[in-house]
Structures are given as C-alpha cells and as structure tokens.
C-alpha cells in the first residue's frame, strides 16, 4: 500500500469525526468509505480489521507528534524568554555595575576618592549636568539606532548615530563654554575648578552617548567592561605616578570615554561587515528625522532632570558659612546612593517587563477575535497590576539588601539623617520605578507625549518641594521633593496608561 493511499485514508478519517479511540472505530469508518475485506487484501492486509489497526497506529503516532510539538514549542518559548530577559538585564545592569563599584569604594575605602570640597562640588555638578543635558540625545540615539539596526541597515544606523553624536558633542561644548562664563561671572567656584568641571562635563557627556550607541549595537556588555578597564588603567597610573585623587578623578572619565569610543567604532565595523550584502536604503531627510525624534529628546531631558532634581536642591542647601556655592552633603549622598542603586537594578527589570507586556498584548490581539475586546482589556489590566506589584517587591528587597550590605560594612555607623534620606528617597524611587513602566508602555504605543506633561509637572514639584523643605528642616528632606514629585508622575502616567488600556485595540493599531 503506497504512502499516498495511506495518507488519503488518514485524511478522510480525520475529516469525518473527532479523534478515534479504538481500531474498530477506524474499521467502521473504512466500511463507510466503501472499503471491505477484498479492498484490504488488495492492499496487502488479511482483512479490514488488520488495515484498521495499522491506520489506528499511525493516527496514534500523529497524535503523539502533535502533543510533543507544543511541548517543544513551549520549551523553545521559555528559552527565548530567558534570552530576552538576559539581554534586557545585560544592557541595563551595565549602568548599575559602575555605580555599585563606586558605592563600595565610598563605603569601604573613602580615602581613595577623597578630593577637596570645592572640587567635589564642581565635579558633582558637572556629573549631574552631563546626565541631564545628554539624556535627550541618549533617547534619540536609542530610538534611531534600534530602528535602523532592526531594518538591517547598519550603514544608515551608523550615519544617524554619528550625526546625533556630533550634535550632542557640539551642544556639550557650547554649554560648557556658557557654564564657564556664568561660573566665572557669579564666582561659583575658583577659575581652575571651573575649567576642570567643564572638561569633566564634556568627557562624561561623550561617555553617556557612547554607552547609548553600545546598547543599540547589542553589545551592552561592553559598558561595564569599559568602566572596569578604565578604572584599572587609572589605578595603574596611580601606582606608577603616585598622583593625587583629584588628578585621578579627572583622568578616569577621559580614559573611559576613549575606551568606549574604541568599542563603538569596532561595533560599527562588525555590524557593517556582517551585512555587506544588504542593499542600502535612502537616508531620510534630516528635518523629518528630527521632528520625529523631538518628543523623545524632550522626554529624555525631562526624565533625567527629574531623576537628579533632588541632588540640585540638596546641593543648594549647603550653609553659606562653609564658603561653598554648591556641595552635596556626604550623609545625604550615602543615603540616596543606596536607593539609587536599587532603582538602577530595578530599572533593568522594568525594561524587561515593559517588553514582555507588549509581546503579551500582541499575542492576545492575534489570538482573540475582535468581539472579545472586553476579555483583552481584563487580561491586560490584570497583567499590568501584577507587574506593578512585582516591581515594588523587587525594589523593596533590593533596597533593603543594599542597606544591610553597605551600612554594616561601613566603618561609620549609619546616622538618623542617612536613614531618613534613604527612607524618603526609597519611597520616591519605588514609585518612580513603577512610573518608568508606565512611560515605557506609553512610548511603545507611540503615546510618549502623554507622559511629558506628567514629567514636567513632576520636575517642578520635585524642585519646589525639595528646595523649601531642605532649607527649612534640613538637607535630608530634599528627598521629600523626589517623593512628592514621583507620586505626581506616577498618578498622571498611571491615569494615561489606564486610558490607553480602556481602548487597547486603537492604541495598538497606531503603534
């Protein structure tokens, strides 16, 4: 009996009824097709029942294969989910590893990074300014680079990333000159400290943008390697030249920037070498590209402004009798650094949860019919609530773990001011972690403009509340500005997400 004839009989059996459970059911179906013992003998079987048993065995094999396929598919889906999670974590945890290392040095060996108070204030201000002013460029690089690498157009990705890098560098140089002029005019710091802070600002601005390019290239694991390698080089120079902590503090950003530049150029070359056979598409008009990226620039700048607004208010609350115009209280910095580390680690989880939520949404939209829109809404809202609970739990556990680890290892016992700062800042960063999930969902739906008013209002509340309370009750209450501002951002962004989830089909269709 040929395979074609067997397949015809099996197809006929599958079309007639539900899966059979006995060979005699197959025999009855064969007889209904007009088959009998004579037909079976022509095909090499003694009777119709023998033929039925043969076909029934084949049907059982098909059923086993069909049951095994979903299991294999389920296993492959689990591994795909693990790979996606590892990628998200590697790209985001890379930023928290350097912060963890600096935090460990600050607690375990504070003399290594000790500089003069005036230089420390100037360098802290340059660090905050570099993150705020390049936050928008980081978002534009990520958005544009991911788009063109997703289209498998590495040449266009390189050109757009380099254009944005050049624009960011030009902006940083201009702002550095303006800051030097203003700092000299208002006598914020000494002239030499102003120049050092400006140079540090330019180096850090380039470093953050290079890190964004490395993330786009899919080699985010290079980010912690860049920080570690540059730290090793700085340590080696220190052991050979016996330079001061101030010199090392200025040397490290430029060393890390040069290392990151080498990794970026290598990443561009590697991607273009892999895609030599891909046809190059026409580059979009510059005006159109920037108009499409402006909302992300505003979002990135506003987000980093909110993230470090409490540091600005805390730095301004330093007593005038100290002779400093700006300086962050060491106890405030220790308390906030602990919870900021927890926020950076939780942000990696938030990125993964946002991506998984979008894929869950896509799968539901594919599987459910249009008439089941209420089921879609219920499932999305349930998943959204669970993610918020997971984020809050993970942040709390991470913050408590960081507090126990670093506070007990410090030679100085934690004070009440450090505890107050950590509690206020921890509550603020926990709500900001959830608000970050909401903004990721809105950005995925091309509705990032709905998050901008919330962030703008949050920045204002953060600055005003933190400034007033830090000057009235103490510098540790600058963290209350972060707390109140985060509550405002979460309230507004959560309302926007609930509005999106109320009509998910529309927002998914325009994304």
Secondary structure, DSSP 8 states (H G I E B T S, - for coil): --HHHHHHHHHHHHHHSS---SHHHHHHHHHHTT--HHHHHHTT-SSHHHHHHHHHHHHHHHHHHHHHHHHHHHHHHHHHHHHHHHHHHHHHHHHHHHHHHHHHHHHH-TTTT---HHHHHHHHHHHHHHHHHHHHHHHHHHHHHHHHHHTT-HHHHHHHHHHHHHHHHHHHHHHHHHHHHHHHHHT-S-HHHHHHHHHHHHHHHHHHHHHHHHHHTT-THHHHHHHHHHHHHHHHHHHHH---HHHHHHHHHHHHHHHHHHHHHHHHHHHHHHTTTS-------HHHHHHHHHHHHHHHHHHHHHHTHHHHHHHHTS-GGGT-SS---HHHHHHHHHHHHHHHHHHHHHHHHHHHHHHHHHHHHHHS-GGGHHHHHHHHHHHHHHHHHHHHHHHHHHHHHHHHHHHHHSSS---HHHHHHHHHHHHHHHHHHHHHHHHHHHHHTT-THHHHHHHHHHHHHHHHHHHHHHHHT-GGGGHHHHHHHHHHHHHHHHHHHHHHHHTHHHHHHH-
